Structures are given as structure tokens and as C-alpha cells.
Amino acid sequence: MAPAVVREVQPPLVGLPDPSSPLSQRRRPRTPNEDPYAQLGLRLGAITVLPAIQESVGYDSNPNRASGPHKGSTVLRTDGEIRLQSDWSAHALTGLLRGSYSAYPDVKGADRPEGEGRLALRVDVSRDTQAEVEGRFLFDTQRPGSPDLNAAVTERPLVATGGVSAGVTQRFNRLLIGLRGNIDRTVYEDAKLTSGVVFDQSDRDSIQYGLRLRAGYELTPGVIPFAQVLADTRVHDIAVDSAGFRRDSDGLGMSAGRASRSRAR
């Protein structure tokens, strides 16, 4: 028999695992680049779910960032997150849901919730064409001592932002051209002052539209210098705010850098 055939039909040595068995593959040693403490995650079909939770204790000398007299407090913070990562032969789905709550037991009204989330889908239309779509949200609170608020409030007002974006990237041999557009909506909660007055912040609500054009060239695998042009416009629900200012704006920017390799399979 040919040597190659003999090797294929030989049984594994007694006392040693068979390298071709699924069990041996699962127990393979980690490469030096792998994190030995990385999450294993939960497998749901071809999607890996990575949950995490963390508790922290600290101290903040000025939780509300007040410019005048202020009081410090112990901070009790709870963080939780869930990440999603697909393991498909083509296309890709990623997701993130993260939330936290910071409690300041010694300062009334300083407790602070935060959260963010996003879900992105990449579709490999062809070997050289990729389409992407993403939905996202973010919420935070305003600090009473911030320049935008700067008032004594019973509790921190919420600020929420939600948006979507879509884009396409086309490869021409080593040249990559990408176009991406996005829409984001930001809403401010009215502030309740300690005097009982409600401070209307609806004049800060706005919608932002953006467009990005990017060109990159793959010098070597993993090294793609790029240059991009960005344009955006921000439109407020109320053209003139309570202080008599027009806050609508248009922006234009340029940037350059190096991106990691991204290519449809």
C-alpha cells in the first residue's frame, strides 16, 4: 500500500488522543495570540452570545460636577452587557446591548443610568461587493453642573439618541470605494427644577443627516490606507431656541488613516 494510504488507515496510538477526532480538536492548545481568559460564550446555532456583568465600588467627590458648593458620595455601579457574533460562512451579524446604573447614596438625585445598543448586518452581495445596515441607540443623563443645563434639578434629565445607517463597499482589485449614509435623532427630557418649575428642553431636539465617501487601497493583506470625506447637517425641531440662537449647522470634514482588512468571502 502507498505510504499515504497506510497513514490514513492506521489507528491512533494507544493512550494518545486521535488528532482527527472532534474531542481532540476541542481540546487543542491555544495559540499565543488567543486570550486564555476570553469568554467562551453561549452557542445558539451559528451565533455566539457573550453575556457579562460587573460590579464596582468607588468614590466621587463631585457627582453632579457642580461649580459651587458640592458634596461627595460613594459610587455603587452595576454594568451588564450582551454581545452577539455570527459564525456564518458568508455575511456577518454583530450586536451589542449594554447598560449600567451608578448609584450615589450620599447625594440625592445624582443616580445615573446609561445604556447603548446596536445591531449590524453585513451582506456579501458578491465576492467584491458588500452591503451593510446598522441600527443603534444611546441614552445618558445630563449632569446638573453641565454648561447646557446648569440648574438645580430633582433628578437628572435623560438624553436619548437613535439612528440607522446603510452603506455599500465595492472592490476594484486592490482599490476599495465605500459610500455610507446615516440618520440620527436626539431627544432631551424636560428638566424638573427643585423649585417645582419644569424646564422645557424641546428646543434642543434635533435630527442629523450624514454622508461618508471613503477610498482605500490594499497595499498588503491587513494594510489598507484610506482617505474619506464626510458631510452632515443638523436640523432642530425649533429653529430658534429659548435663548434666541439658531443651532442648525452644516459640517464638512476630511480624514485619513489605516483600516483593517474587510473583504467579502
MARNU-400308 format. One line per 5 residues: number of its first residue (from 0); for each residue x, y, z of N, C-alpha, C. Coordinates in nm, 3 decimals, decimal comma. Atoms other than C-alpha are relative to their C-alpha. Layout:
// MARNU-400308
NUM) X/Y/Z/X/Y/Z/X/Y/Z; ...
This chain:
// MARNU-400308
0) 0,084/-0,119/0,000/0,000/0,000/0,000/0,088/0,125/0,000; -0,075/-0,124/0,003/0,113/0,355/-0,066/0,013/0,056/0,140; -0,018/-0,055/-0,137/0,256/0,535/0,242/-0,113/0,090/0,043; 0,109/-0,090/-0,037/-0,021/0,798/0,230/-0,123/-0,078/0,043; 0,116/0,081/-0,035/-0,289/0,529/0,237/0,021/-0,070/0,132
5) -0,029/0,067/-0,127/-0,114/0,344/0,520/-0,023/0,095/0,117; 0,019/-0,095/-0,109/-0,113/0,660/0,732/-0,148/0,024/0,028; 0,142/-0,028/-0,019/-0,485/0,713/0,673/-0,072/-0,113/0,073; 0,075/0,111/-0,059/-0,588/0,363/0,785/0,059/-0,044/0,133; -0,059/0,041/-0,126/-0,353/0,332/1,084/-0,082/0,053/0,117
10) 0,072/-0,048/-0,118/-0,540/0,351/1,420/0,091/0,087/0,084; -0,083/-0,083/-0,087/-0,422/0,608/1,675/0,075/-0,084/0,100; -0,078/0,072/-0,097/-0,153/0,500/1,918/-0,077/-0,012/0,131; 0,070/0,023/-0,126/-0,284/0,352/2,242/0,045/0,102/0,103; -0,030/-0,096/-0,105/-0,306/0,608/2,518/0,014/0,142/-0,048
15) -0,010/-0,134/0,054/-0,285/0,909/2,282/-0,128/0,035/-0,072; 0,124/-0,040/0,068/-0,583/1,108/2,151/0,019/0,001/-0,152; -0,001/-0,005/0,145/-0,671/1,084/1,784/-0,009/0,145/-0,045; 0,005/-0,142/0,040/-0,585/1,426/1,626/-0,118/0,035/-0,086; 0,113/-0,029/0,089/-0,873/1,391/1,382/-0,134/-0,006/0,069
20) 0,128/0,013/-0,069/-1,139/1,330/1,647/-0,050/0,136/0,046; 0,055/-0,128/-0,047/-1,377/1,614/1,744/0,045/0,036/0,141; -0,042/-0,027/-0,138/-1,274/1,576/2,109/0,139/0,061/0,003; -0,135/-0,054/0,003/-0,909/1,637/2,027/0,002/0,141/-0,056; 0,006/-0,133/0,058/-1,000/1,938/1,817/-0,050/0,101/0,101
25) 0,051/-0,092/-0,100/-1,194/2,089/2,102/0,105/0,031/0,106; -0,098/-0,017/-0,105/-0,901/2,042/2,337/0,135/0,049/-0,053; -0,126/-0,044/0,058/-0,638/2,183/2,104/0,056/0,115/0,085; -0,058/-0,110/-0,079/-0,392/2,418/2,280/-0,025/0,134/-0,067; 0,022/-0,134/0,051/-0,450/2,788/2,242/0,129/0,053/-0,065
30) -0,114/-0,065/0,061/-0,226/2,986/2,013/0,044/0,117/0,089; -0,048/-0,110/-0,086/-0,009/3,259/2,173/-0,083/0,126/-0,013; 0,076/-0,123/0,021/-0,238/3,528/2,026/-0,138/-0,005/0,065; 0,133/0,012/-0,058/-0,554/3,395/2,195/0,004/0,037/0,148; 0,013/-0,039/-0,140/-0,670/3,534/2,529/-0,047/-0,121/0,081
35) 0,041/0,118/-0,077/-0,677/3,245/2,780/-0,118/0,026/0,091; 0,112/-0,035/-0,088/-0,938/3,434/2,986/-0,120/0,052/-0,078; 0,111/-0,049/0,082/-1,167/3,522/2,693/-0,127/-0,081/0,028; 0,127/0,068/-0,020/-1,536/3,438/2,725/-0,019/-0,112/-0,103; 0,035/0,108/0,092/-1,644/3,107/2,576/-0,133/0,028/-0,069
40) 0,129/-0,034/0,058/-1,996/3,236/2,520/-0,097/-0,115/-0,004; 0,106/0,099/0,014/-2,320/3,052/2,458/-0,032/-0,014/-0,148; 0,025/0,024/0,140/-2,374/2,891/2,119/-0,149/-0,020/-0,025; 0,139/0,014/0,044/-2,718/2,940/1,962/0,003/-0,018/-0,151; -0,016/0,025/0,142/-2,685/2,773/1,626/0,134/0,054/-0,047
45) -0,122/-0,059/0,054/-2,432/2,975/1,426/0,029/0,136/0,060; -0,020/-0,129/-0,067/-2,446/3,272/1,666/0,052/-0,023/0,141; -0,056/0,008/-0,134/-2,236/3,315/1,979/-0,049/0,119/0,082; 0,050/-0,103/-0,092/-2,387/3,509/2,271/0,100/0,012/0,115; -0,101/-0,025/-0,103/-2,140/3,668/2,513/-0,057/0,095/0,106
50) 0,052/-0,087/-0,106/-2,302/3,797/2,836/0,108/0,033/0,102; -0,097/-0,040/-0,104/-2,114/3,981/3,111/-0,070/0,093/0,099; 0,051/-0,088/-0,104/-2,188/4,159/3,438/0,117/0,039/0,091; -0,110/-0,048/-0,084/-1,964/4,368/3,662/-0,053/0,094/0,107; 0,035/-0,088/-0,112/-1,998/4,538/4,000/0,124/0,079/0,041
55) -0,112/-0,086/-0,039/-1,781/4,833/4,103/-0,042/0,088/0,117; 0,021/-0,090/-0,114/-1,746/5,044/4,416/0,110/0,106/-0,004; -0,099/-0,107/0,002/-1,574/5,382/4,426/-0,049/0,121/0,076; 0,038/-0,124/-0,066/-1,595/5,741/4,542/0,014/0,114/-0,099; 0,000/-0,117/0,088/-1,680/6,063/4,356/-0,015/0,124/0,087
60) 0,001/-0,120/-0,086/-1,601/6,397/4,518/-0,103/0,103/-0,045; 0,097/-0,097/0,052/-1,848/6,587/4,294/-0,086/-0,069/-0,107; 0,077/0,078/0,097/-2,108/6,358/4,129/-0,072/0,084/-0,104; 0,075/-0,084/0,093/-2,306/6,642/3,969/0,085/0,103/-0,074; -0,091/-0,095/0,062/-1,999/6,839/3,858/-0,046/0,145/0,021
65) 0,049/-0,134/-0,034/-2,138/7,145/4,035/0,117/0,095/0,018; -0,106/-0,099/-0,011/-1,932/7,464/4,017/0,004/0,065/0,138; 0,007/-0,060/-0,133/-2,047/7,586/4,359/0,021/-0,103/0,108; -0,011/0,098/-0,109/-2,075/7,405/4,692/-0,051/-0,137/-0,044; 0,039/0,134/0,041/-2,094/7,031/4,642/0,039/-0,101/0,107
70) -0,022/0,105/-0,096/-2,086/6,705/4,830/0,041/-0,128/-0,072; -0,045/0,125/0,058/-1,905/6,378/4,757/-0,087/-0,117/0,043; 0,082/0,117/-0,032/-2,054/6,030/4,765/0,072/-0,128/-0,044; -0,040/0,133/0,046/-1,973/5,662/4,743/-0,075/-0,032/-0,129; 0,064/0,038/0,127/-2,048/5,518/4,396/-0,015/-0,151/-0,003
75) 0,028/0,142/0,019/-2,212/5,179/4,350/-0,046/-0,018/-0,144; 0,029/0,009/0,143/-2,204/5,090/3,981/-0,018/-0,145/-0,042; 0,028/0,132/0,056/-2,356/4,789/3,805/0,000/0,010/-0,152; -0,008/0,003/0,146/-2,267/4,711/3,442/-0,039/-0,139/-0,049; 0,036/0,126/0,064/-2,422/4,444/3,223/-0,001/0,016/-0,150
80) -0,001/-0,007/0,145/-2,384/4,363/2,856/-0,023/-0,137/-0,062; 0,015/0,120/0,081/-2,472/4,108/2,590/0,051/0,032/-0,140; -0,052/-0,017/0,136/-2,276/4,077/2,265/-0,036/-0,121/-0,085; 0,033/0,105/0,096/-2,370/3,878/1,957/0,104/-0,002/-0,111; -0,094/0,013/0,110/-2,135/3,743/1,691/-0,036/-0,125/-0,081
85) 0,036/0,113/0,086/-2,234/3,524/1,396/0,126/-0,075/-0,043; -0,109/0,084/0,050/-2,019/3,241/1,262/-0,044/-0,062/-0,132; 0,049/0,046/0,130/-2,152/3,220/0,907/0,114/-0,007/-0,100; -0,102/0,009/0,105/-1,951/3,119/0,602/0,000/0,124/-0,087; 0,011/-0,128/0,071/-2,076/3,438/0,434/-0,092/0,089/0,081
90) 0,076/-0,099/-0,074/-2,234/3,757/0,566/0,046/0,004/0,147; -0,038/-0,012/-0,141/-2,198/3,867/0,929/-0,106/0,081/0,075; 0,095/-0,068/-0,088/-2,426/3,973/1,215/0,070/0,024/0,133; -0,058/-0,033/-0,129/-2,296/4,155/1,522/-0,099/0,087/0,078; 0,091/-0,078/-0,083/-2,482/4,308/1,813/0,059/0,029/0,137
95) -0,045/-0,039/-0,134/-2,427/4,480/2,145/-0,116/0,065/0,074; 0,098/-0,062/-0,089/-2,661/4,566/2,431/0,069/0,019/0,134; -0,074/-0,030/-0,123/-2,500/4,740/2,728/-0,077/0,102/0,083; 0,067/-0,092/-0,091/-2,646/4,912/3,032/0,074/0,008/0,132; -0,064/-0,015/-0,131/-2,521/5,048/3,362/-0,084/0,095/0,086
100) 0,070/-0,087/-0,094/-2,654/5,219/3,671/0,098/0,035/0,111; -0,089/-0,049/-0,105/-2,446/5,434/3,906/-0,086/0,064/0,110; 0,076/-0,050/-0,114/-2,597/5,494/4,249/0,093/0,079/0,093; -0,074/-0,086/-0,092/-2,478/5,779/4,473/-0,085/0,015/0,126; 0,089/-0,002/-0,118/-2,636/5,710/4,814/0,010/0,126/0,085
105) -0,018/-0,118/-0,086/-2,498/6,029/4,974/-0,044/0,130/-0,067; 0,043/-0,121/0,072/-2,622/6,274/4,705/-0,134/-0,030/-0,068; 0,133/0,025/0,053/-2,994/6,282/4,631/-0,012/0,053/-0,143; 0,024/-0,040/0,137/-3,088/6,293/4,263/0,119/-0,013/-0,092; -0,120/0,012/0,083/-2,738/6,210/4,136/0,011/-0,135/-0,069
110) -0,008/0,132/0,062/-2,809/5,849/4,034/-0,005/0,013/-0,152; -0,021/-0,017/0,144/-2,717/5,794/3,672/-0,013/-0,131/-0,076; 0,008/0,116/0,090/-2,843/5,530/3,424/0,066/0,032/-0,134; -0,058/-0,013/0,133/-2,666/5,474/3,093/-0,033/-0,126/-0,079; 0,024/0,117/0,082/-2,724/5,243/2,801/0,032/0,025/-0,146
115) -0,023/-0,009/0,143/-2,640/5,172/2,440/-0,024/-0,136/-0,063; 0,021/0,124/0,072/-2,713/4,913/2,178/0,015/0,022/-0,149; -0,010/-0,008/0,146/-2,651/4,838/1,814/-0,011/-0,141/-0,056; 0,013/0,126/0,073/-2,724/4,564/1,563/0,039/0,027/-0,144; -0,053/-0,025/0,134/-2,530/4,545/1,237/-0,001/-0,128/-0,082
120) 0,003/0,114/0,093/-2,571/4,317/0,937/0,081/0,035/-0,123; -0,077/-0,013/0,124/-2,318/4,277/0,656/-0,043/-0,110/-0,096; 0,043/0,095/0,102/-2,438/4,111/0,338/0,105/-0,003/-0,110; -0,098/0,016/0,107/-2,178/3,976/0,096/-0,076/-0,024/-0,131; 0,078/0,009/0,124/-2,361/4,051/-0,228/0,075/-0,082/-0,104
125) -0,086/0,077/0,090/-2,072/3,916/-0,433/0,140/-0,001/0,059; -0,138/0,008/-0,050/-1,701/3,849/-0,395/0,058/0,138/0,024; -0,058/-0,133/-0,009/-1,622/4,219/-0,439/-0,098/0,107/0,045; 0,101/-0,099/-0,041/-1,941/4,387/-0,312/-0,058/-0,038/0,135; 0,059/0,018/-0,132/-2,058/4,426/0,047/-0,101/0,110/0,028
130) 0,101/-0,096/-0,044/-2,370/4,596/0,179/-0,014/-0,012/0,151; 0,011/-0,001/-0,146/-2,413/4,698/0,544/-0,118/0,086/0,043; 0,107/-0,078/-0,060/-2,704/4,819/0,754/0,014/-0,014/0,152; -0,018/0,000/-0,144/-2,698/4,915/1,122/-0,109/0,084/0,066; 0,090/-0,076/-0,085/-2,947/5,026/1,386/0,065/0,018/0,136
135) -0,069/-0,027/-0,125/-2,835/5,184/1,713/-0,083/0,094/0,088; 0,060/-0,097/-0,092/-2,947/5,374/2,022/0,100/0,027/0,112; -0,086/-0,041/-0,110/-2,781/5,555/2,309/-0,082/0,088/0,093; 0,064/-0,093/-0,094/-2,917/5,711/2,625/0,093/0,025/0,118; -0,084/-0,045/-0,111/-2,748/5,904/2,902/-0,079/0,105/0,078
140) 0,065/-0,105/-0,079/-2,828/6,177/3,154/0,085/0,126/-0,004; -0,071/-0,128/-0,011/-2,736/6,544/3,183/0,042/0,024/0,145; -0,046/-0,038/-0,134/-2,527/6,649/3,480/-0,052/0,140/0,033; 0,051/-0,133/-0,036/-2,682/6,944/3,668/0,103/0,110/-0,015; -0,102/-0,102/0,011/-2,347/7,125/3,656/0,053/0,020/-0,140
145) -0,049/-0,015/0,136/-2,302/7,092/3,279/-0,040/0,137/-0,056; 0,034/-0,131/0,057/-2,298/7,417/3,073/-0,136/0,003/-0,070; 0,127/0,002/0,072/-2,605/7,304/2,875/-0,120/0,002/0,094; 0,111/0,002/-0,094/-2,819/7,261/3,187/0,023/0,102/0,111; -0,042/-0,096/-0,104/-2,651/7,438/3,483/-0,118/0,049/0,085
150) 0,116/-0,033/-0,084/-2,958/7,422/3,709/-0,015/-0,106/0,107; 0,028/0,092/-0,109/-3,065/7,262/4,034/-0,124/-0,081/-0,036; 0,111/0,084/0,043/-3,285/6,966/3,935/-0,025/-0,108/0,105; 0,033/0,107/-0,094/-3,465/6,697/4,133/0,064/-0,132/-0,042; -0,067/0,119/0,053/-3,317/6,424/3,909/0,055/0,033/-0,139
155) -0,065/-0,029/0,128/-3,101/6,411/3,600/-0,094/-0,029/-0,117; 0,082/0,026/0,118/-3,292/6,452/3,271/0,072/-0,094/-0,097; -0,053/0,097/0,095/-3,246/6,179/3,011/0,026/0,064/-0,135; -0,028/-0,038/0,138/-3,092/6,229/2,667/0,006/-0,130/-0,080; 0,008/0,123/0,078/-3,177/5,964/2,406/0,030/0,029/-0,147
160) -0,033/-0,011/0,142/-3,036/5,915/2,056/-0,022/-0,135/-0,066; 0,021/0,122/0,079/-3,145/5,659/1,796/0,028/0,028/-0,146; -0,033/-0,025/0,140/-3,034/5,614/1,440/0,018/-0,128/-0,080; -0,024/0,110/0,094/-2,985/5,394/1,136/0,103/0,048/-0,102; -0,094/-0,031/0,106/-2,717/5,379/0,870/0,005/-0,116/-0,098
165) -0,010/0,101/0,105/-2,666/5,192/0,545/0,111/0,041/-0,095; -0,110/-0,031/0,090/-2,377/5,164/0,305/0,035/-0,118/-0,087; -0,047/0,104/0,092/-2,209/4,968/0,030/0,148/0,026/-0,028; -0,142/-0,007/0,032/-1,843/4,892/-0,041/0,027/-0,086/-0,122; -0,032/0,070/0,124/-1,716/4,794/-0,385/0,152/-0,009/-0,015
170) -0,143/0,021/0,019/-1,373/4,645/-0,453/0,032/-0,009/-0,149; -0,053/0,007/0,136/-1,186/4,703/-0,778/0,145/-0,044/0,011; -0,132/0,058/-0,024/-0,889/4,470/-0,746/0,048/0,042/0,139; -0,049/-0,044/-0,131/-0,691/4,643/-0,464/-0,065/0,129/0,048; 0,065/-0,126/-0,035/-0,898/4,962/-0,465/-0,138/-0,027/0,057
175) 0,130/0,013/-0,063/-1,199/4,988/-0,231/-0,067/0,137/0,007; 0,080/-0,122/-0,006/-1,470/5,253/-0,262/-0,125/-0,029/0,083; 0,116/0,021/-0,087/-1,736/5,286/0,008/-0,082/0,127/0,015; 0,093/-0,111/-0,021/-2,042/5,508/0,049/-0,095/-0,040/0,112; 0,082/0,031/-0,117/-2,237/5,525/0,377/-0,081/0,123/0,039
180) 0,086/-0,107/-0,046/-2,531/5,736/0,491/-0,063/-0,034/0,134; 0,058/0,025/-0,132/-2,684/5,778/0,835/-0,099/0,110/0,038; 0,099/-0,092/-0,058/-2,976/5,943/1,016/-0,005/-0,027/0,150; 0,005/0,013/-0,146/-2,974/6,009/1,393/-0,094/0,104/0,058; 0,097/-0,086/-0,067/-3,245/6,155/1,613/0,035/0,009/0,148
185) -0,033/-0,022/-0,140/-3,167/6,311/1,956/-0,113/0,077/0,068; 0,111/-0,058/-0,075/-3,433/6,396/2,216/0,044/0,024/0,145; -0,034/-0,036/-0,138/-3,389/6,574/2,553/-0,126/0,000/0,086; 0,112/-0,001/-0,095/-3,617/6,514/2,850/-0,005/0,135/0,070; 0,016/-0,124/-0,075/-3,760/6,821/3,024/0,056/-0,018/0,141
190) -0,062/0,005/-0,132/-3,581/6,904/3,349/-0,099/0,050/0,106; 0,085/-0,041/-0,112/-3,770/6,926/3,679/0,088/0,068/0,104; -0,082/-0,077/-0,093/-3,616/7,202/3,891/-0,045/-0,021/0,143; 0,033/0,017/-0,143/-3,605/7,189/4,270/-0,107/0,099/0,044; 0,104/-0,098/-0,033/-3,834/7,495/4,273/-0,138/-0,045/-0,043
195) 0,127/0,051/0,050/-4,108/7,287/4,108/-0,030/0,038/-0,144; 0,018/-0,044/0,139/-4,074/7,455/3,766/0,054/-0,107/-0,095; -0,046/0,093/0,103/-4,043/7,235/3,456/0,073/0,079/-0,107; -0,084/-0,069/0,097/-3,761/7,348/3,228/-0,011/-0,072/-0,135; 0,024/0,058/0,131/-3,859/7,285/2,865/0,131/-0,005/-0,081
200) -0,121/0,015/0,081/-3,571/7,144/2,655/-0,030/-0,049/-0,142; 0,037/0,048/0,134/-3,763/7,061/2,339/0,071/0,076/-0,112; -0,070/-0,075/0,104/-3,571/7,333/2,153/0,137/-0,058/-0,031; -0,128/0,065/0,026/-3,266/7,105/2,170/-0,016/-0,129/-0,080; 0,024/0,122/0,078/-3,430/6,810/1,992/0,039/0,023/-0,145
205) -0,051/-0,020/0,135/-3,273/6,754/1,651/0,012/-0,131/-0,076; -0,029/0,112/0,090/-3,214/6,524/1,354/0,129/0,033/-0,075; -0,125/-0,020/0,071/-2,871/6,479/1,200/0,009/-0,098/-0,118; -0,019/0,080/0,119/-2,810/6,353/0,845/0,148/0,003/-0,037; -0,142/0,005/0,034/-2,465/6,236/0,737/0,026/-0,088/-0,120
210) -0,042/0,077/0,117/-2,288/6,100/0,431/0,152/-0,008/0,002; -0,144/0,021/-0,001/-1,940/5,949/0,407/0,043/-0,074/-0,125; -0,060/0,064/0,117/-1,734/5,863/0,099/0,143/-0,035/0,034; -0,134/0,047/-0,039/-1,422/5,653/0,159/0,065/-0,075/-0,115; -0,079/0,072/0,100/-1,147/5,529/-0,075/0,123/-0,057/0,070
215) -0,115/0,064/-0,060/-0,881/5,280/0,032/0,072/-0,087/-0,101; -0,079/0,083/0,090/-0,602/5,082/-0,131/0,076/-0,104/0,084; -0,059/0,110/-0,076/-0,485/4,742/-0,004/0,145/-0,020/-0,045; -0,141/0,018/0,033/-0,106/4,757/-0,005/0,042/-0,144/0,021; -0,023/0,141/-0,033/-0,073/4,418/0,166/-0,120/-0,046/0,081
220) 0,113/0,047/-0,081/-0,328/4,194/0,343/0,004/0,059/0,141; 0,009/-0,062/-0,132/-0,438/4,385/0,653/0,051/0,142/0,006; -0,050/-0,138/0,002/-0,279/4,716/0,550/-0,072/0,074/-0,112; 0,082/-0,072/0,097/-0,533/4,945/0,380/-0,004/0,147/0,039; 0,011/-0,145/-0,022/-0,457/5,318/0,390/-0,126/0,053/-0,068
225) 0,123/-0,053/0,057/-0,769/5,524/0,327/-0,008/0,150/0,021; 0,036/-0,141/-0,017/-0,896/5,877/0,285/-0,151/0,011/-0,015; 0,145/-0,011/0,006/-1,254/5,987/0,340/-0,045/0,144/0,017; 0,065/-0,131/-0,010/-1,480/6,288/0,310/-0,134/-0,020/0,068; 0,125/0,010/-0,074/-1,770/6,343/0,550/-0,076/0,131/-0,010
230) 0,087/-0,117/0,000/-2,063/6,580/0,525/-0,122/-0,030/0,085; 0,119/0,020/-0,082/-2,351/6,628/0,769/-0,073/0,132/0,019; 0,083/-0,117/-0,031/-2,632/6,863/0,853/-0,088/-0,033/0,119; 0,080/0,019/-0,121/-2,817/6,907/1,182/-0,115/0,099/-0,001; 0,121/-0,082/0,005/-3,174/7,036/1,190/-0,076/-0,016/0,130
235) 0,073/0,003/-0,127/-3,351/7,128/1,516/-0,150/0,013/-0,025; 0,146/-0,008/0,012/-3,724/7,092/1,570/-0,047/0,144/0,008; 0,032/-0,142/-0,015/-3,738/7,457/1,676/0,119/0,080/-0,052; -0,111/-0,069/0,066/-3,531/7,687/1,455/0,076/0,093/0,093; -0,062/-0,095/-0,093/-3,464/7,946/1,729/-0,026/-0,050/0,141
240) 0,018/0,056/-0,134/-3,400/7,819/2,083/-0,048/0,107/0,099; 0,055/-0,090/-0,101/-3,520/7,976/2,410/0,091/0,120/0,029; -0,092/-0,111/-0,022/-3,208/8,196/2,427/0,014/0,088/-0,124; -0,004/-0,081/0,120/-3,264/8,333/2,077/0,107/-0,037/-0,100; -0,106/0,043/0,091/-2,993/8,131/1,900/-0,053/-0,101/-0,102
245) 0,026/0,101/0,102/-3,016/7,933/1,577/0,111/-0,105/0,009; -0,099/0,103/-0,023/-2,843/7,600/1,638/0,018/-0,096/-0,117; -0,019/0,087/0,118/-2,882/7,435/1,297/0,141/0,019/-0,054; -0,138/-0,009/0,048/-2,546/7,356/1,139/0,023/-0,096/-0,116; -0,047/0,086/0,108/-2,374/7,205/0,836/0,149/-0,022/0,023
250) -0,140/0,032/-0,023/-2,041/7,029/0,857/0,063/-0,073/-0,118; -0,077/0,067/0,104/-1,771/6,906/0,621/0,137/-0,032/0,057; -0,128/0,040/-0,056/-1,462/6,711/0,714/0,072/-0,100/-0,088; -0,082/0,097/0,072/-1,177/6,502/0,577/0,091/-0,069/0,101; -0,090/0,073/-0,088/-0,965/6,235/0,740/0,069/-0,110/-0,079
255) -0,075/0,108/0,064/-0,715/5,963/0,656/0,055/-0,090/0,109; -0,051/0,094/-0,098/-0,580/5,656/0,827/0,025/-0,135/-0,062; -0,018/0,137/0,046/-0,538/5,282/0,805/-0,109/-0,087/0,057; 0,109/0,087/-0,042/-0,822/5,033/0,818/0,045/-0,145/-0,004; -0,027/0,142/0,004/-0,817/4,661/0,892/-0,065/-0,061/-0,124
260) 0,050/0,062/0,122/-0,884/4,424/0,606/-0,144/-0,039/0,014; 0,143/0,036/0,003/-1,252/4,382/0,519/-0,035/-0,037/-0,143; 0,026/0,046/0,135/-1,335/4,169/0,219/-0,103/-0,111/0,001; 0,099/0,104/0,010/-1,629/3,959/0,116/0,067/-0,132/-0,037; -0,057/0,130/0,031/-1,559/3,585/0,101/-0,064/-0,055/-0,126
